[in-house]
Amino acid sequence: RRDLDEAGRTEHLEDLRADDLARGIDLAAAPLMRLTLVRLPDARLHLLWTSHHLILDGWSLAQVLTEVFEEYAALTAGAEPRPPVR
């Protein structure tokens, strides 16, 4: 919540993370990955990305994050995103 002070926002984000962790991931039902985007003051954002390690291991997660950040950088710079060919 943008109307909270810094301590309140920190507590809210910690509660959000704890609630998301407690919710868990049911591998037998969608969604197998969750993204929660929280708008903060000064045009900042907080992204909570939840997935099970069976969906993305450490190496794969690093690859996906690299591609997401490269596409985001291109889009915010007004350039054409160029995802790698796989």
mmCIF file as gemmi writes it, N, C-alpha and C atoms, coordinates in Angstrom:
data_model
loop_
_atom_site.group_PDB
_atom_site.id
_atom_site.type_symbol
_atom_site.label_atom_id
_atom_site.label_alt_id
_atom_site.label_comp_id
_atom_site.label_asym_id
_atom_site.label_entity_id
_atom_site.label_seq_id
_atom_site.pdbx_PDB_ins_code
_atom_site.Cartn_x
_atom_site.Cartn_y
_atom_site.Cartn_z
_atom_site.occupancy
_atom_site.B_iso_or_equiv
_atom_site.pdbx_formal_charge
_atom_site.auth_seq_id
_atom_site.auth_asym_id
_atom_site.pdbx_PDB_model_num
ATOM 1 N N . ARG Axp A 1 ? 0.834 -1.179 0 1 0 ? 1 A 1
ATOM 2 C CA . ARG Axp A 1 ? 0 0 0 1 0 ? 1 A 1
ATOM 3 C C . ARG Axp A 1 ? 0.874 1.235 0 1 0 ? 1 A 1
ATOM 4 N N . ARG Axp A 2 ? 0.595 2.097 -0.932 1 0 ? 2 A 1
ATOM 5 C CA . ARG Axp A 2 ? 1.426 3.29 -1.097 1 0 ? 2 A 1
ATOM 6 C C . ARG Axp A 2 ? 1.214 4.327 -0.008 1 0 ? 2 A 1
ATOM 7 N N . ASP Axp A 3 ? 0.093 4.256 0.723 1 0 ? 3 A 1
ATOM 8 C CA . ASP Axp A 3 ? -0.176 5.256 1.752 1 0 ? 3 A 1
ATOM 9 C C . ASP Axp A 3 ? 0.523 4.955 3.074 1 0 ? 3 A 1
ATOM 10 N N . LEU Axp A 4 ? 1.191 3.813 3.18 1 0 ? 4 A 1
ATOM 11 C CA . LEU Axp A 4 ? 1.895 3.443 4.405 1 0 ? 4 A 1
ATOM 12 C C . LEU Axp A 4 ? 3.276 4.089 4.455 1 0 ? 4 A 1
ATOM 13 N N . ASP Axp A 5 ? 3.786 4.285 5.668 1 0 ? 5 A 1
ATOM 14 C CA . ASP Axp A 5 ? 5.162 4.755 5.791 1 0 ? 5 A 1
ATOM 15 C C . ASP Axp A 5 ? 6.097 3.576 5.503 1 0 ? 5 A 1
ATOM 16 N N . GLU Axp A 6 ? 7.395 3.842 5.504 1 0 ? 6 A 1
ATOM 17 C CA . GLU Axp A 6 ? 8.372 2.807 5.117 1 0 ? 6 A 1
ATOM 18 C C . GLU Axp A 6 ? 8.268 1.57 6.011 1 0 ? 6 A 1
ATOM 19 N N . ALA Axp A 7 ? 8.141 1.77 7.311 1 0 ? 7 A 1
ATOM 20 C CA . ALA Axp A 7 ? 8.029 0.633 8.234 1 0 ? 7 A 1
ATOM 21 C C . ALA Axp A 7 ? 6.747 -0.151 7.969 1 0 ? 7 A 1
ATOM 22 N N . GLY Axp A 8 ? 5.667 0.551 7.708 1 0 ? 8 A 1
ATOM 23 C CA . GLY Axp A 8 ? 4.392 -0.114 7.405 1 0 ? 8 A 1
ATOM 24 C C . GLY Axp A 8 ? 4.454 -0.893 6.106 1 0 ? 8 A 1
ATOM 25 N N . ARG Axp A 9 ? 5.112 -0.31 5.085 1 0 ? 9 A 1
ATOM 26 C CA . ARG Axp A 9 ? 5.26 -1.015 3.802 1 0 ? 9 A 1
ATOM 27 C C . ARG Axp A 9 ? 6.11 -2.273 3.975 1 0 ? 9 A 1
ATOM 28 N N . THR Axp A 10 ? 7.184 -2.147 4.739 1 0 ? 10 A 1
ATOM 29 C CA . THR Axp A 10 ? 8.048 -3.3 4.981 1 0 ? 10 A 1
ATOM 30 C C . THR Axp A 10 ? 7.258 -4.409 5.662 1 0 ? 10 A 1
ATOM 31 N N . GLU Axp A 11 ? 6.481 -4.062 6.663 1 0 ? 11 A 1
ATOM 32 C CA . GLU Axp A 11 ? 5.661 -5.055 7.36 1 0 ? 11 A 1
ATOM 33 C C . GLU Axp A 11 ? 4.623 -5.669 6.42 1 0 ? 11 A 1
ATOM 34 N N . HIS Axp A 12 ? 3.983 -4.82 5.607 1 0 ? 12 A 1
ATOM 35 C CA . HIS Axp A 12 ? 2.984 -5.308 4.657 1 0 ? 12 A 1
ATOM 36 C C . HIS Axp A 12 ? 3.61 -6.289 3.652 1 0 ? 12 A 1
ATOM 37 N N . LEU Axp A 13 ? 4.792 -5.957 3.129 1 0 ? 13 A 1
ATOM 38 C CA . LEU Axp A 13 ? 5.462 -6.841 2.176 1 0 ? 13 A 1
ATOM 39 C C . LEU Axp A 13 ? 5.886 -8.155 2.846 1 0 ? 13 A 1
ATOM 40 N N . GLU Axp A 14 ? 6.333 -8.088 4.096 1 0 ? 14 A 1
ATOM 41 C CA . GLU Axp A 14 ? 6.686 -9.311 4.82 1 0 ? 14 A 1
ATOM 42 C C . GLU Axp A 14 ? 5.456 -10.184 5.043 1 0 ? 14 A 1
ATOM 43 N N . ASP Axp A 15 ? 4.321 -9.552 5.379 1 0 ? 15 A 1
ATOM 44 C CA . ASP Axp A 15 ? 3.07 -10.302 5.556 1 0 ? 15 A 1
ATOM 45 C C . ASP Axp A 15 ? 2.628 -10.926 4.234 1 0 ? 15 A 1
ATOM 46 N N . LEU Axp A 16 ? 2.745 -10.16 3.153 1 0 ? 16 A 1
ATOM 47 C CA . LEU Axp A 16 ? 2.376 -10.665 1.83 1 0 ? 16 A 1
ATOM 48 C C . LEU Axp A 16 ? 3.221 -11.878 1.467 1 0 ? 16 A 1
ATOM 49 N N . ARG Axp A 17 ? 4.521 -11.791 1.721 1 0 ? 17 A 1
ATOM 50 C CA . ARG Axp A 17 ? 5.43 -12.901 1.43 1 0 ? 17 A 1
ATOM 51 C C . ARG Axp A 17 ? 5.093 -14.121 2.283 1 0 ? 17 A 1
ATOM 52 N N . ALA Axp A 18 ? 4.846 -13.908 3.576 1 0 ? 18 A 1
ATOM 53 C CA . ALA Axp A 18 ? 4.512 -15.014 4.471 1 0 ? 18 A 1
ATOM 54 C C . ALA Axp A 18 ? 3.202 -15.683 4.059 1 0 ? 18 A 1
ATOM 55 N N . ASP Axp A 19 ? 2.202 -14.885 3.688 1 0 ? 19 A 1
ATOM 56 C CA . ASP Axp A 19 ? 0.928 -15.444 3.236 1 0 ? 19 A 1
ATOM 57 C C . ASP Axp A 19 ? 1.105 -16.253 1.954 1 0 ? 19 A 1
ATOM 58 N N . ASP Axp A 20 ? 1.915 -15.731 1.039 1 0 ? 20 A 1
ATOM 59 C CA . ASP Axp A 20 ? 2.16 -16.424 -0.225 1 0 ? 20 A 1
ATOM 60 C C . ASP Axp A 20 ? 2.892 -17.741 0.025 1 0 ? 20 A 1
ATOM 61 N N . LEU Axp A 21 ? 3.877 -17.72 0.911 1 0 ? 21 A 1
ATOM 62 C CA . LEU Axp A 21 ? 4.613 -18.929 1.253 1 0 ? 21 A 1
ATOM 63 C C . LEU Axp A 21 ? 3.696 -19.965 1.898 1 0 ? 21 A 1
ATOM 64 N N . ALA Axp A 22 ? 2.818 -19.513 2.803 1 0 ? 22 A 1
ATOM 65 C CA . ALA Axp A 22 ? 1.887 -20.428 3.464 1 0 ? 22 A 1
ATOM 66 C C . ALA Axp A 22 ? 0.894 -21.026 2.481 1 0 ? 22 A 1
ATOM 67 N N . ARG Axp A 23 ? 0.56 -20.293 1.43 1 0 ? 23 A 1
ATOM 68 C CA . ARG Axp A 23 ? -0.374 -20.788 0.415 1 0 ? 23 A 1
ATOM 69 C C . ARG Axp A 23 ? 0.21 -21.988 -0.319 1 0 ? 23 A 1
ATOM 70 N N . GLY Axp A 24 ? 1.521 -21.982 -0.515 1 0 ? 24 A 1
ATOM 71 C CA . GLY Axp A 24 ? 2.178 -23.105 -1.171 1 0 ? 24 A 1
ATOM 72 C C . GLY Axp A 24 ? 1.827 -23.227 -2.639 1 0 ? 24 A 1
ATOM 73 N N . ILE Axp A 25 ? 2.323 -24.293 -3.251 1 0 ? 25 A 1
ATOM 74 C CA . ILE Axp A 25 ? 2.058 -24.584 -4.658 1 0 ? 25 A 1
ATOM 75 C C . ILE Axp A 25 ? 1.523 -26.01 -4.731 1 0 ? 25 A 1
ATOM 76 N N . ASP Axp A 26 ? 0.364 -26.178 -5.312 1 0 ? 26 A 1
ATOM 77 C CA . ASP Axp A 26 ? -0.208 -27.503 -5.54 1 0 ? 26 A 1
ATOM 78 C C . ASP Axp A 26 ? 0.188 -27.924 -6.947 1 0 ? 26 A 1
ATOM 79 N N . LEU Axp A 27 ? 1.078 -28.895 -7.049 1 0 ? 27 A 1
ATOM 80 C CA . LEU Axp A 27 ? 1.588 -29.317 -8.36 1 0 ? 27 A 1
ATOM 81 C C . LEU Axp A 27 ? 0.523 -29.994 -9.216 1 0 ? 27 A 1
ATOM 82 N N . ALA Axp A 28 ? -0.619 -30.316 -8.637 1 0 ? 28 A 1
ATOM 83 C CA . ALA Axp A 28 ? -1.685 -30.959 -9.392 1 0 ? 28 A 1
ATOM 84 C C . ALA Axp A 28 ? -2.716 -29.961 -9.922 1 0 ? 28 A 1
ATOM 85 N N . ALA Axp A 29 ? -2.513 -28.674 -9.617 1 0 ? 29 A 1
ATOM 86 C CA . ALA Axp A 29 ? -3.504 -27.675 -10.032 1 0 ? 29 A 1
ATOM 87 C C . ALA Axp A 29 ? -2.814 -26.382 -10.447 1 0 ? 29 A 1
ATOM 88 N N . ALA Axp A 30 ? -3.406 -25.719 -11.425 1 0 ? 30 A 1
ATOM 89 C CA . ALA Axp A 30 ? -2.897 -24.42 -11.859 1 0 ? 30 A 1
ATOM 90 C C . ALA Axp A 30 ? -3.249 -23.366 -10.822 1 0 ? 30 A 1
ATOM 91 N N . PRO Axp A 31 ? -2.49 -22.303 -10.694 1 0 ? 31 A 1
ATOM 92 C CA . PRO Axp A 31 ? -1.259 -22.011 -11.413 1 0 ? 31 A 1
ATOM 93 C C . PRO Axp A 31 ? -0.048 -22.648 -10.721 1 0 ? 31 A 1
ATOM 94 N N . LEU Axp A 32 ? 0.955 -22.97 -11.501 1 0 ? 32 A 1
ATOM 95 C CA . LEU Axp A 32 ? 2.175 -23.542 -10.953 1 0 ? 32 A 1
ATOM 96 C C . LEU Axp A 32 ? 3.218 -22.474 -10.666 1 0 ? 32 A 1
ATOM 97 N N . MET Axp A 33 ? 2.881 -21.252 -10.984 1 0 ? 33 A 1
ATOM 98 C CA . MET Axp A 33 ? 3.765 -20.116 -10.732 1 0 ? 33 A 1
ATOM 99 C C . MET Axp A 33 ? 2.867 -18.907 -10.488 1 0 ? 33 A 1
ATOM 100 N N . ARG Axp A 34 ? 3.271 -18.059 -9.558 1 0 ? 34 A 1
ATOM 101 C CA . ARG Axp A 34 ? 2.49 -16.846 -9.272 1 0 ? 34 A 1
ATOM 102 C C . ARG Axp A 34 ? 3.396 -15.632 -9.326 1 0 ? 34 A 1
ATOM 103 N N . LEU Axp A 35 ? 2.858 -14.537 -9.842 1 0 ? 35 A 1
ATOM 104 C CA . LEU Axp A 35 ? 3.532 -13.242 -9.827 1 0 ? 35 A 1
ATOM 105 C C . LEU Axp A 35 ? 2.615 -12.266 -9.11 1 0 ? 35 A 1
ATOM 106 N N . THR Axp A 36 ? 3.159 -11.56 -8.132 1 0 ? 36 A 1
ATOM 107 C CA . THR Axp A 36 ? 2.415 -10.524 -7.428 1 0 ? 36 A 1
ATOM 108 C C . THR Axp A 36 ? 3.214 -9.24 -7.559 1 0 ? 36 A 1
ATOM 109 N N . LEU Axp A 37 ? 2.604 -8.234 -8.134 1 0 ? 37 A 1
ATOM 110 C CA . LEU Axp A 37 ? 3.275 -6.958 -8.35 1 0 ? 37 A 1
ATOM 111 C C . LEU Axp A 37 ? 2.659 -5.923 -7.415 1 0 ? 37 A 1
ATOM 112 N N . VAL Axp A 38 ? 3.506 -5.289 -6.609 1 0 ? 38 A 1
ATOM 113 C CA . VAL Axp A 38 ? 3.05 -4.287 -5.646 1 0 ? 38 A 1
ATOM 114 C C . VAL Axp A 38 ? 3.615 -2.937 -6.058 1 0 ? 38 A 1
ATOM 115 N N . ARG Axp A 39 ? 2.734 -1.966 -6.226 1 0 ? 39 A 1
ATOM 116 C CA . ARG Axp A 39 ? 3.158 -0.614 -6.59 1 0 ? 39 A 1
ATOM 117 C C . ARG Axp A 39 ? 3.575 0.131 -5.32 1 0 ? 39 A 1
ATOM 118 N N . LEU Axp A 40 ? 4.745 0.723 -5.362 1 0 ? 40 A 1
ATOM 119 C CA . LEU Axp A 40 ? 5.292 1.472 -4.236 1 0 ? 40 A 1
ATOM 120 C C . LEU Axp A 40 ? 5.391 2.947 -4.618 1 0 ? 40 A 1
ATOM 121 N N . PRO Axp A 41 ? 5.658 3.803 -3.655 1 0 ? 41 A 1
ATOM 122 C CA . PRO Axp A 41 ? 5.819 5.227 -3.994 1 0 ? 41 A 1
ATOM 123 C C . PRO Axp A 41 ? 6.996 5.457 -4.945 1 0 ? 41 A 1
ATOM 124 N N . ASP Axp A 42 ? 7.022 6.622 -5.531 1 0 ? 42 A 1
ATOM 125 C CA . ASP Axp A 42 ? 8.115 7.046 -6.413 1 0 ? 42 A 1
ATOM 126 C C . ASP Axp A 42 ? 8.265 6.128 -7.618 1 0 ? 42 A 1
ATOM 127 N N . ALA Axp A 43 ? 7.153 5.636 -8.138 1 0 ? 43 A 1
ATOM 128 C CA . ALA Axp A 43 ? 7.131 4.798 -9.349 1 0 ? 43 A 1
ATOM 129 C C . ALA Axp A 43 ? 7.953 3.519 -9.198 1 0 ? 43 A 1
ATOM 130 N N . ARG Axp A 44 ? 8.125 3.046 -7.963 1 0 ? 44 A 1
ATOM 131 C CA . ARG Axp A 44 ? 8.839 1.796 -7.726 1 0 ? 44 A 1
ATOM 132 C C . ARG Axp A 44 ? 7.841 0.651 -7.671 1 0 ? 44 A 1
ATOM 133 N N . LEU Axp A 45 ? 8.342 -0.545 -7.946 1 0 ? 45 A 1
ATOM 134 C CA . LEU Axp A 45 ? 7.518 -1.748 -7.901 1 0 ? 45 A 1
ATOM 135 C C . LEU Axp A 45 ? 8.243 -2.82 -7.1 1 0 ? 45 A 1
ATOM 136 N N . HIS Axp A 46 ? 7.473 -3.694 -6.492 1 0 ? 46 A 1
ATOM 137 C CA . HIS Axp A 46 ? 8.024 -4.859 -5.786 1 0 ? 46 A 1
ATOM 138 C C . HIS Axp A 46 ? 7.376 -6.077 -6.426 1 0 ? 46 A 1
ATOM 139 N N . LEU Axp A 47 ? 8.2 -6.997 -6.91 1 0 ? 47 A 1
ATOM 140 C CA . LEU Axp A 47 ? 7.698 -8.207 -7.557 1 0 ? 47 A 1
ATOM 141 C C . LEU Axp A 47 ? 7.95 -9.391 -6.657 1 0 ? 47 A 1
ATOM 142 N N . LEU Axp A 48 ? 6.892 -10.132 -6.364 1 0 ? 48 A 1
ATOM 143 C CA . LEU Axp A 48 ? 6.987 -11.384 -5.629 1 0 ? 48 A 1
ATOM 144 C C . LEU Axp A 48 ? 6.69 -12.495 -6.631 1 0 ? 48 A 1
ATOM 145 N N . TRP Axp A 49 ? 7.702 -13.312 -6.918 1 0 ? 49 A 1
ATOM 146 C CA . TRP Axp A 49 ? 7.593 -14.371 -7.923 1 0 ? 49 A 1
ATOM 147 C C . TRP Axp A 49 ? 7.696 -15.697 -7.182 1 0 ? 49 A 1
ATOM 148 N N . THR Axp A 50 ? 6.624 -16.475 -7.213 1 0 ? 50 A 1
ATOM 149 C CA . THR Axp A 50 ? 6.556 -17.728 -6.471 1 0 ? 50 A 1
ATOM 150 C C . THR Axp A 50 ? 6.437 -18.892 -7.433 1 0 ? 50 A 1
ATOM 151 N N . SER Axp A 51 ? 7.328 -19.854 -7.264 1 0 ? 51 A 1
ATOM 152 C CA . SER Axp A 51 ? 7.243 -21.088 -8.051 1 0 ? 51 A 1
ATOM 153 C C . SER Axp A 51 ? 7.911 -22.193 -7.248 1 0 ? 51 A 1
ATOM 154 N N . HIS Axp A 52 ? 7.617 -23.409 -7.619 1 0 ? 52 A 1
ATOM 155 C CA . HIS Axp A 52 ? 8.243 -24.562 -6.974 1 0 ? 52 A 1
ATOM 156 C C . HIS Axp A 52 ? 9.552 -24.851 -7.693 1 0 ? 52 A 1
ATOM 157 N N . HIS Axp A 53 ? 10.536 -25.348 -6.965 1 0 ? 53 A 1
ATOM 158 C CA . HIS Axp A 53 ? 11.832 -25.626 -7.595 1 0 ? 53 A 1
ATOM 159 C C . HIS Axp A 53 ? 11.729 -26.724 -8.654 1 0 ? 53 A 1
ATOM 160 N N . LEU Axp A 54 ? 10.651 -27.493 -8.665 1 0 ? 54 A 1
ATOM 161 C CA . LEU Axp A 54 ? 10.457 -28.473 -9.735 1 0 ? 54 A 1
ATOM 162 C C . LEU Axp A 54 ? 10.111 -27.795 -11.063 1 0 ? 54 A 1
ATOM 163 N N . ILE Axp A 55 ? 9.551 -26.606 -10.981 1 0 ? 55 A 1
ATOM 164 C CA . ILE Axp A 55 ? 9.189 -25.854 -12.188 1 0 ? 55 A 1
ATOM 165 C C . ILE Axp A 55 ? 10.424 -25.158 -12.76 1 0 ? 55 A 1
ATOM 166 N N . LEU Axp A 56 ? 11.165 -24.475 -11.902 1 0 ? 56 A 1
ATOM 167 C CA . LEU Axp A 56 ? 12.378 -23.772 -12.312 1 0 ? 56 A 1
ATOM 168 C C . LEU Axp A 56 ? 13.46 -24.049 -11.275 1 0 ? 56 A 1
ATOM 169 N N . ASP Axp A 57 ? 14.524 -24.723 -11.687 1 0 ? 57 A 1
ATOM 170 C CA . ASP Axp A 57 ? 15.649 -24.913 -10.774 1 0 ? 57 A 1
ATOM 171 C C . ASP Axp A 57 ? 16.49 -23.631 -10.786 1 0 ? 57 A 1
ATOM 172 N N . GLY Axp A 58 ? 17.531 -23.596 -10.003 1 0 ? 58 A 1
ATOM 173 C CA . GLY Axp A 58 ? 18.355 -22.39 -9.885 1 0 ? 58 A 1
ATOM 174 C C . GLY Axp A 58 ? 18.913 -21.909 -11.211 1 0 ? 58 A 1
ATOM 175 N N . TRP Axp A 59 ? 19.438 -22.818 -12.028 1 0 ? 59 A 1
ATOM 176 C CA . TRP Axp A 59 ? 20.013 -22.433 -13.315 1 0 ? 59 A 1
ATOM 177 C C . TRP Axp A 59 ? 18.929 -21.9 -14.238 1 0 ? 59 A 1
ATOM 178 N N . SER Axp A 60 ? 17.8 -22.605 -14.316 1 0 ? 60 A 1
ATOM 179 C CA . SER Axp A 60 ? 16.716 -22.182 -15.208 1 0 ? 60 A 1
ATOM 180 C C . SER Axp A 60 ? 16.133 -20.843 -14.774 1 0 ? 60 A 1
ATOM 181 N N . LEU Axp A 61 ? 15.98 -20.662 -13.466 1 0 ? 61 A 1
ATOM 182 C CA . LEU Axp A 61 ? 15.442 -19.409 -12.963 1 0 ? 61 A 1
ATOM 183 C C . LEU Axp A 61 ? 16.339 -18.24 -13.355 1 0 ? 61 A 1
ATOM 184 N N . ALA Axp A 62 ? 17.643 -18.426 -13.243 1 0 ? 62 A 1
ATOM 185 C CA . ALA Axp A 62 ? 18.583 -17.375 -13.644 1 0 ? 62 A 1
ATOM 186 C C . ALA Axp A 62 ? 18.439 -17.051 -15.128 1 0 ? 62 A 1
ATOM 187 N N . GLN Axp A 63 ? 18.241 -18.064 -15.962 1 0 ? 63 A 1
ATOM 188 C CA . GLN Axp A 63 ? 18.057 -17.843 -17.399 1 0 ? 63 A 1
ATOM 189 C C . GLN Axp A 63 ? 16.778 -17.052 -17.664 1 0 ? 63 A 1
ATOM 190 N N . VAL Axp A 64 ? 15.693 -17.445 -17.015 1 0 ? 64 A 1
ATOM 191 C CA . VAL Axp A 64 ? 14.41 -16.765 -17.215 1 0 ? 64 A 1
ATOM 192 C C . VAL Axp A 64 ? 14.502 -15.314 -16.738 1 0 ? 64 A 1
ATOM 193 N N . LEU Axp A 65 ? 15.07 -15.095 -15.553 1 0 ? 65 A 1
ATOM 194 C CA . LEU Axp A 65 ? 15.191 -13.732 -15.04 1 0 ? 65 A 1
ATOM 195 C C . LEU Axp A 65 ? 16.045 -12.859 -15.949 1 0 ? 65 A 1
ATOM 196 N N . THR Axp A 66 ? 17.128 -13.41 -16.469 1 0 ? 66 A 1
ATOM 197 C CA . THR Axp A 66 ? 17.976 -12.653 -17.397 1 0 ? 66 A 1
ATOM 198 C C . THR Axp A 66 ? 17.171 -12.222 -18.614 1 0 ? 66 A 1
ATOM 199 N N . GLU Axp A 67 ? 16.386 -13.13 -19.172 1 0 ? 67 A 1
ATOM 200 C CA . GLU Axp A 67 ? 15.582 -12.795 -20.352 1 0 ? 67 A 1
ATOM 201 C C . GLU Axp A 67 ? 14.505 -11.769 -20.016 1 0 ? 67 A 1
ATOM 202 N N . VAL Axp A 68 ? 13.855 -11.919 -18.864 1 0 ? 68 A 1
ATOM 203 C CA . VAL Axp A 68 ? 12.825 -10.96 -18.458 1 0 ? 68 A 1
ATOM 204 C C . VAL Axp A 68 ? 13.436 -9.575 -18.29 1 0 ? 68 A 1
ATOM 205 N N . PHE Axp A 69 ? 14.58 -9.481 -17.612 1 0 ? 69 A 1
ATOM 206 C CA . PHE Axp A 69 ? 15.218 -8.184 -17.396 1 0 ? 69 A 1
ATOM 207 C C . PHE Axp A 69 ? 15.699 -7.567 -18.705 1 0 ? 69 A 1
ATOM 208 N N . GLU Axp A 70 ? 16.21 -8.377 -19.627 1 0 ? 70 A 1
ATOM 209 C CA . GLU Axp A 70 ? 16.649 -7.856 -20.926 1 0 ? 70 A 1
ATOM 210 C C . GLU Axp A 70 ? 15.468 -7.318 -21.715 1 0 ? 70 A 1
ATOM 211 N N . GLU Axp A 71 ? 14.338 -8.037 -21.694 1 0 ? 71 A 1
ATOM 212 C CA . GLU Axp A 71 ? 13.151 -7.554 -22.403 1 0 ? 71 A 1
ATOM 213 C C . GLU Axp A 71 ? 12.611 -6.283 -21.757 1 0 ? 71 A 1
ATOM 214 N N . TYR Axp A 72 ? 12.592 -6.246 -20.432 1 0 ? 72 A 1
ATOM 215 C CA . TYR Axp A 72 ? 12.124 -5.054 -19.731 1 0 ? 72 A 1
ATOM 216 C C . TYR Axp A 72 ? 13.003 -3.852 -20.072 1 0 ? 72 A 1
ATOM 217 N N . ALA Axp A 73 ? 14.31 -4.05 -20.052 1 0 ? 73 A 1
ATOM 218 C CA . ALA Axp A 73 ? 15.239 -2.961 -20.379 1 0 ? 73 A 1
ATOM 219 C C . ALA Axp A 73 ? 15.002 -2.465 -21.802 1 0 ? 73 A 1
ATOM 220 N N . ALA Axp A 74 ? 14.791 -3.377 -22.734 1 0 ? 74 A 1
ATOM 221 C CA . ALA Axp A 74 ? 14.534 -2.976 -24.115 1 0 ? 74 A 1
ATOM 222 C C . ALA Axp A 74 ? 13.23 -2.184 -24.216 1 0 ? 74 A 1
ATOM 223 N N . LEU Axp A 75 ? 12.191 -2.679 -23.592 1 0 ? 75 A 1
ATOM 224 C CA . LEU Axp A 75 ? 10.895 -2.004 -23.67 1 0 ? 75 A 1
ATOM 225 C C . LEU Axp A 75 ? 10.935 -0.62 -23.036 1 0 ? 75 A 1
ATOM 226 N N . THR Axp A 76 ? 11.62 -0.477 -21.9 1 0 ? 76 A 1
ATOM 227 C CA . THR Axp A 76 ? 11.676 0.83 -21.247 1 0 ? 76 A 1
ATOM 228 C C . THR Axp A 76 ? 12.584 1.8 -21.985 1 0 ? 76 A 1
ATOM 229 N N . ALA Axp A 77 ? 13.484 1.271 -22.825 1 0 ? 77 A 1
ATOM 230 C CA . ALA Axp A 77 ? 14.367 2.128 -23.621 1 0 ? 77 A 1
ATOM 231 C C . ALA Axp A 77 ? 13.759 2.418 -24.996 1 0 ? 77 A 1
ATOM 232 N N . GLY Axp A 78 ? 12.592 1.862 -25.265 1 0 ? 78 A 1
ATOM 233 C CA . GLY Axp A 78 ? 11.945 2.067 -26.568 1 0 ? 78 A 1
ATOM 234 C C . GLY Axp A 78 ? 12.543 1.222 -27.67 1 0 ? 78 A 1
ATOM 235 N N . ALA Axp A 79 ? 13.3 0.2 -27.306 1 0 ? 79 A 1
ATOM 236 C CA . ALA Axp A 79 ? 13.913 -0.689 -28.302 1 0 ? 79 A 1
ATOM 237 C C . ALA Axp A 79 ? 13.046 -1.924 -28.493 1 0 ? 79 A 1
ATOM 238 N N . GLU Axp A 80 ? 13.327 -2.614 -29.548 1 0 ? 80 A 1
ATOM 239 C CA . GLU Axp A 80 ? 12.607 -3.865 -29.848 1 0 ? 80 A 1
ATOM 240 C C . GLU Axp A 80 ? 13.237 -5.002 -29.029 1 0 ? 80 A 1
ATOM 241 N N . PRO Axp A 81 ? 12.449 -5.668 -28.192 1 0 ? 81 A 1
ATOM 242 C CA . PRO Axp A 81 ? 13.003 -6.807 -27.439 1 0 ? 81 A 1
ATOM 243 C C . PRO Axp A 81 ? 13.467 -7.897 -28.398 1 0 ? 81 A 1
ATOM 244 N N . ARG Axp A 82 ? 14.57 -8.528 -28.078 1 0 ? 82 A 1
ATOM 245 C CA . ARG Axp A 82 ? 15.105 -9.612 -28.908 1 0 ? 82 A 1
ATOM 246 C C . ARG Axp A 82 ? 15.326 -10.846 -28.061 1 0 ? 82 A 1
ATOM 247 N N . PRO Axp A 83 ? 14.254 -11.616 -27.837 1 0 ? 83 A 1
ATOM 248 C CA . PRO Axp A 83 ? 14.429 -12.828 -27.036 1 0 ? 83 A 1
ATOM 249 C C . PRO Axp A 83 ? 15.35 -13.81 -27.766 1 0 ? 83 A 1
ATOM 250 N N . PRO Axp A 84 ? 16.143 -14.553 -27.014 1 0 ? 84 A 1
ATOM 251 C CA . PRO Axp A 84 ? 17.047 -15.509 -27.662 1 0 ? 84 A 1
ATOM 252 C C . PRO Axp A 84 ? 16.275 -16.62 -28.355 1 0 ? 84 A 1
ATOM 253 N N . VAL Axp A 85 ? 16.832 -17.091 -29.444 1 0 ? 85 A 1
ATOM 254 C CA . VAL Axp A 85 ? 16.236 -18.218 -30.163 1 0 ? 85 A 1
ATOM 255 C C . VAL Axp A 85 ? 16.66 -19.483 -29.438 1 0 ? 85 A 1
ATOM 256 N N . ARG Axp A 86 ? 15.732 -20.322 -29.121 1 0 ? 86 A 1
ATOM 257 C CA . ARG Axp A 86 ? 16.036 -21.583 -28.435 1 0 ? 86 A 1
ATOM 258 C C . ARG Axp A 86 ? 15.643 -22.743 -29.322 1 0 ? 86 A 1
